[in-house]
């Protein structure tokens, strides 16, 4: 619970209590999340310190700006409408086209009682963002390929067709040295819910995000495939009762390469052009070790970093929602670009806290993503206090002024 004092002098009222889930609507509607200052009714004078008031009333020591707070929401609850328009508050702050894509998927459990969806966050509307199983899937692991360019029986691709740009706009090649747009992923989330018959309600769902963005699916022949026995050994895995509970997992950038705009320095790796331009979470050793999952229709698909595996009665159905918050820059995106903001101090605190969410939820299953983030964030700020330097304090003060 967060205690927000009543500002009415002499009113004698008790302080009003807010939960973390109350905060975002309060910011966006009452405290002006955009950061623009509201005008007073008397005389039209601007009310000073709007962002500072938001940050100090919500997070310890006033260490989080409104922009960084919205980024935190996109990474903890990307399906919340208030997360729309979020950006990565890194430096420098470039004007960008901030948008999101969304796709609904209906899959089924395979013949061995196992089904799954794997997600490879993408910036393009014509490259697969996910693969999922149907009732004819005959394996018990995340094998996607049967052979080169051939999907395993019972596996289907899904595309996020409402993203604004295609792979041809993003790819950086020898003949096109200046791609029309470059992008980065703010966050990507996937949720799953049982939609089969009441009679056959049973099983578990295993929700996992690879912390270091290692491939979670198999290449041809089952190599590197993920099984439920693998996921049960990871503390980062959220396990829910598949018959009743909605299980979800969220991915976000974990390195400076991923928080930057893809394609700026990527031309061709391993002879496959444009993979990182469309799939920014496929970085570095993922290329060199050939850890991509699929060559779908002769096009390289990036590394799937999230998986939800489900167990239950063969043939029963499940419903998935996938959302991806993205930013674009470049000549095609210029007309839709809006101002961005930088909060390098708050950004690093948010990233550190985000990495601890699932561990905290495992220790306390009643925690939501938001409450786990808030608890982790307080610990991050407390640990960082002895390391504070005057320059950092001055930078933070200028951001929150």
C-alpha positions in Angstrom: 0.0 0.0 0.0 1.1 3.5 -0.7 0.3 6.4 1.5 -0.6 9.6 -0.2 -1.1 12.6 2.1 -4.1 14.8 1.6 -3.0 18.3 0.5 -6.0 20.1 2.0 -4.8 22.1 5.0 -6.8 21.9 8.2 -9.2 19.4 6.7 -8.6 16.8 9.4 -9.1 14.0 6.9 -7.3 10.7 7.1 -4.6 10.1 4.5 -6.0 8.3 1.4 -4.5 4.9 0.6 -3.7 3.7 -2.9 -2.7 0.3 -4.1 -0.1 0.0 -6.9 -2.8 -0.9 -9.4 -4.6 2.4 -8.6 -1.5 4.4 -9.6 -1.4 4.3 -13.3 -5.0 5.5 -13.9 -4.4 8.2 -11.3 -1.3 9.4 -13.2 -2.7 9.3 -16.7 -6.0 11.0 -15.9 -5.4 13.2 -12.9 -1.7 13.9 -12.7 -1.1 14.2 -16.5 1.2 11.4 -17.4 2.6 13.2 -20.5 4.5 15.5 -18.1 3.0 18.7 -19.3 2.1 21.0 -16.4 -1.5 21.7 -15.5 -2.8 25.3 -15.1 -4.2 26.6 -11.9 -7.8 27.7 -12.0 -6.9 31.1 -10.4 -5.1 33.2 -12.8 -4.0 30.5 -15.2 -0.6 30.0 -13.6 1.1 26.7 -14.1 1.4 24.3 -11.3 5.1 23.6 -10.7 6.7 20.2 -10.3 4.0 18.0 -11.8 6.4 15.2 -12.7 8.2 15.6 -9.4 4.9 15.2 -7.5 4.1 12.1 -9.4 7.4 10.4 -8.9 7.7 11.3 -5.2 4.2 10.2 -4.4 4.7 6.8 -6.0 8.2 5.6 -5.7 10.8 6.0 -2.9 13.0 9.0 -2.9 11.5 10.4 -6.1 13.7 8.3 -8.3 11.3 7.5 -11.2 10.0 10.0 -13.8 6.6 9.6 -15.4 8.1 8.3 -18.6 10.1 5.6 -16.8 7.0 4.7 -14.8 5.0 4.2 -18.0 7.9 2.0 -19.3 7.7 0.0 -16.1 4.0 -0.6 -16.7 4.6 -1.8 -20.2 7.1 -4.3 -18.9 4.9 -5.6 -16.0 1.4 -5.4 -17.5 1.6 -4.7 -21.3 -2.1 -5.5 -21.8 -3.1 -2.4 -19.6 -4.4 0.3 -22.0 -2.4 2.9 -20.1 0.8 1.2 -21.3 0.1 2.3 -24.9 2.5 4.9 -26.2 5.3 3.8 -23.8 8.9 4.3 -24.9 12.3 3.2 -23.6 13.6 6.2 -21.4 17.2 5.8 -22.5 19.6 8.5 -23.6 19.5 10.2 -26.1 15.8 10.7 -26.3 14.9 10.6 -30.0 11.4 11.5 -31.3 9.8 8.2 -32.3 6.7 6.5 -33.7 5.3 4.8 -30.6 2.7 2.1 -31.3 1.7 -1.5 -30.5 0.6 -4.6 -32.3 -1.8 -7.3 -31.1 -2.8 -10.8 -32.2 -5.2 -13.4 -30.9 -4.3 -17.1 -31.3 -6.3 -20.3 -30.7 -4.3 -23.5 -30.3 -4.8 -27.0 -29.1 -3.0 -29.6 -27.0 -1.3 -32.3 -29.0 -1.7 -36.1 -29.0 0.8 -36.6 -26.1 -1.1 -34.1 -23.8 1.3 -31.2 -24.4 0.8 -28.0 -26.2 2.6 -24.7 -26.4 3.1 -21.2 -27.9 6.6 -19.7 -28.4 7.1 -16.0 -29.1 9.9 -14.3 -31.0 9.3 -10.5 -30.5 9.4 -8.9 -34.0 9.2 -5.4 -35.4 7.8 -6.5 -38.8 4.2 -7.2 -39.7 5.1 -10.0 -42.2 7.5 -12.1 -40.2 6.2 -14.7 -37.7 6.0 -13.5 -34.1 4.8 -16.8 -32.7 4.4 -20.5 -33.4 1.8 -22.7 -31.6 0.5 -26.2 -31.6 -2.8 -27.8 -32.7 -4.3 -31.2 -32.0 -2.1 -33.0 -34.6 1.1 -32.2 -32.8 2.8 -35.5 -31.8 5.7 -34.5 -29.6 6.2 -33.5 -26.0 8.7 -30.6 -26.6 9.1 -27.4 -28.5 10.3 -28.8 -31.8 9.2 -26.3 -34.5 10.9 -27.7 -37.6 10.6 -31.0 -39.3 13.2 -30.1 -41.9 14.6 -27.0 -43.6 11.7 -24.6 -44.3 9.2 -27.3 -43.2 7.3 -26.9 -40.0 6.7 -29.8 -37.7 3.3 -31.5 -38.1 0.8 -29.7 -35.8 2.8 -26.4 -35.6 1.5 -23.1 -37.1 2.9 -19.6 -37.4 1.2 -16.4 -36.3 1.8 -12.9 -37.6 1.2 -9.4 -36.0 -0.3 -7.9 -39.2 -1.3 -4.6 -37.5 2.3 -3.4 -36.9 2.9 -0.5 -39.3 6.0 -1.7 -41.2 7.1 -4.7 -43.1 10.5 -6.4 -43.1 11.4 -4.6 -46.4 11.2 -1.3 -44.5 13.5 -2.5 -41.7 16.2 -4.6 -43.4 19.6 -3.1 -43.9 21.3 -4.5 -47.0 24.1 -3.7 -49.3 21.7 -2.3 -52.0 19.7 -0.4 -49.4 22.1 1.3 -47.0 19.5 3.5 -45.5 16.4 1.5 -44.4 13.2 3.4 -44.2 12.8 2.7 -40.5 14.7 1.3 -37.6 12.9 0.0 -34.5 13.2 -1.3 -31.0 10.8 -3.3 -28.8 9.6 -1.7 -25.6 8.0 -4.9 -24.3 6.2 -8.0 -25.5 3.7 -10.1 -23.6 1.8 -13.3 -24.1 -1.0 -14.8 -22.1 -2.8 -18.1 -22.2 -6.1 -19.3 -21.0 -7.9 -22.7 -21.2 -11.0 -22.7 -23.5 -11.7 -26.4 -23.7 -14.6 -28.3 -22.2 -15.4 -28.2 -18.5 -15.3 -32.0 -18.4 -11.7 -32.1 -19.5 -10.3 -29.3 -17.3 -6.9 -30.4 -16.0 -3.2 -29.8 -16.3 -0.7 -27.0 -15.7 0.6 -24.0 -17.7 4.4 -23.2 -17.5 5.2 -19.6 -18.4 8.8 -18.8 -19.0 10.9 -15.9 -20.3 14.6 -16.6 -21.0 16.4 -14.0 -18.8 19.4 -13.9 -21.2 17.3 -14.4 -24.4 18.5 -17.9 -25.2 16.5 -19.8 -27.8 13.6 -21.8 -26.1 12.7 -23.9 -29.2 14.4 -26.7 -31.1 16.1 -26.8 -34.4 15.6 -29.8 -36.7 15.9 -33.1 -34.9 14.8 -31.8 -31.5 18.1 -30.2 -30.5 17.7 -27.6 -27.7 14.0 -28.3 -27.4 12.3 -27.3 -24.2 10.2 -29.8 -22.2 8.0 -29.3 -19.1 10.7 -31.1 -17.1 13.2 -28.4 -18.1 10.9 -25.6 -17.1 10.1 -27.1 -13.7 13.8 -26.6 -12.7 13.8 -22.8 -13.4 12.8 -20.5 -10.6 11.9 -17.9 -13.2 9.0 -20.1 -14.4 5.5 -19.2 -13.4 3.3 -22.3 -13.0 -0.5 -22.0 -12.8 -3.5 -24.3 -12.9 -4.2 -24.5 -16.7 -7.9 -25.2 -16.2 -8.8 -22.0 -14.4 -6.0 -19.4 -14.3 -4.8 -17.0 -17.0 -1.1 -17.2 -17.2 1.1 -14.6 -18.8 4.8 -13.7 -19.3 6.4 -10.5 -20.5 9.7 -9.9 -22.2 11.8 -6.7 -22.5 15.3 -5.6 -23.5 18.2 -6.9 -21.4 21.3 -5.3 -23.1 22.4 -2.1 -24.6 22.1 -3.6 -28.1 18.5 -4.4 -27.5 17.6 -1.0 -26.0 19.1 0.7 -29.0 17.4 0.9 -32.5 18.0 -2.3 -34.5 19.6 -2.1 -37.9 21.9 0.8 -37.3 25.1 -1.3 -37.5 23.6 -4.6 -38.7 24.3 -5.6 -42.3 24.6 -9.3 -42.6 25.5 -12.0 -40.0 26.1 -15.6 -41.0 24.9 -14.8 -44.5 21.3 -14.0 -43.3 20.4 -10.4 -43.9 18.0 -8.5 -41.7 17.4 -10.9 -38.9 18.4 -8.5 -36.1 16.6 -5.7 -38.0 13.3 -7.5 -37.5 14.1 -9.5 -34.4 16.2 -7.3 -32.1 16.3 -9.9 -29.3 18.4 -12.1 -31.6 21.8 -10.6 -30.8 25.5 -11.5 -30.7 26.2 -15.1 -29.9 22.7 -16.1 -31.0 23.9 -15.4 -34.6 27.3 -17.0 -34.3 26.0 -20.2 -32.6 23.2 -20.5 -35.1 20.5 -20.3 -32.4 17.7 -19.1 -34.6 14.8 -21.4 -34.5 13.3 -21.5 -38.0 14.0 -20.7 -41.6 10.4 -20.2 -42.5 9.7 -19.8 -46.3 13.5 -19.3 -46.7 13.5 -16.3 -44.3 15.4 -16.4 -41.0 13.1 -16.1 -38.0 14.7 -14.6 -34.8 15.2 -16.3 -31.5 12.0 -17.1 -29.6 12.6 -15.9 -26.0 9.3 -16.8 -24.4 7.3 -20.0 -24.1 4.1 -21.1 -22.5 3.8 -24.9 -22.3 0.5 -26.5 -21.2 -0.4 -30.1 -20.2 -3.9 -31.5 -20.3 -6.3 -33.7 -22.3 -5.3 -34.1 -25.9 -7.3 -32.0 -28.3 -8.5 -29.5 -25.8 -8.2 -25.8 -26.8 -6.4 -22.8 -25.4 -6.6 -19.1 -26.3 -3.5 -16.8 -26.4 -3.2 -13.0 -26.6 0.1 -11.5 -27.8 0.9 -7.8 -27.6 4.1 -5.9 -28.6 4.9 -2.3 -27.7 7.4 -0.9 -30.2 9.1 2.3 -31.3 10.3 3.3 -34.8 12.6 6.1 -36.1 13.5 6.9 -39.7 12.0 8.7 -42.7 8.9 6.6 -43.0 8.2 7.0 -39.2 8.9 10.8 -39.1 5.3 11.9 -39.7 4.0 9.8 -36.8 6.9 10.6 -34.4 6.1 12.1 -30.9 8.6 13.5 -28.3 10.4 11.0 -26.1 12.0 11.5 -22.7 15.2 10.2 -21.1 15.5 9.1 -17.5 18.8 7.1 -17.5 18.9 6.8 -13.7 15.3 5.6 -13.3 15.7 3.4 -16.4 18.5 1.4 -14.9 16.6 1.1 -11.6 13.5 -0.2 -13.5 15.6 -2.8 -15.5 17.2 -4.1 -12.3 13.9 -4.4 -10.6 12.2 -6.1 -13.5 14.8 -8.9 -13.5 13.6 -9.9 -9.9 9.9 -10.0 -10.5 9.4 -13.7 -11.1 11.7 -14.7 -8.2 9.7 -12.6 -5.8 6.4 -14.0 -7.2 7.7 -17.5 -6.7 8.4 -16.7 -3.0 5.0 -15.0 -2.7 2.5 -16.4 -5.2 -0.1 -13.8 -4.2 2.0 -11.0 -5.7 1.0 -9.5 -9.0 3.6 -8.3 -11.4 3.1 -4.7 -10.2 3.4 -5.5 -6.5 6.5 -7.6 -7.1 8.0 -4.8 -9.2 7.3 -2.3 -6.5 8.9 -4.4 -3.8 11.9 -5.1 -6.0 12.2 -1.4 -7.0 12.4 -0.3 -3.3 15.2 -2.8 -2.8 17.1 -1.5 -5.8 16.8 2.1 -4.7 17.9 1.3 -1.2 20.9 -0.6 -2.4 21.9 2.2 -4.8 21.8 5.0 -2.2 25.3 4.5 -0.9 26.6 4.7 -4.5 24.9 8.0 -5.3 27.3 10.7 -6.5 26.6 14.5 -6.9 26.5 14.3 -10.7 23.9 11.6 -10.6 21.8 13.5 -8.0 22.1 16.7 -10.2 21.0 14.8 -13.3 18.0 13.3 -11.4 17.0 16.6 -10.0 16.9 18.2 -13.5 14.7 15.3 -14.7 12.3 15.7 -11.8 12.2 19.5 -11.6 
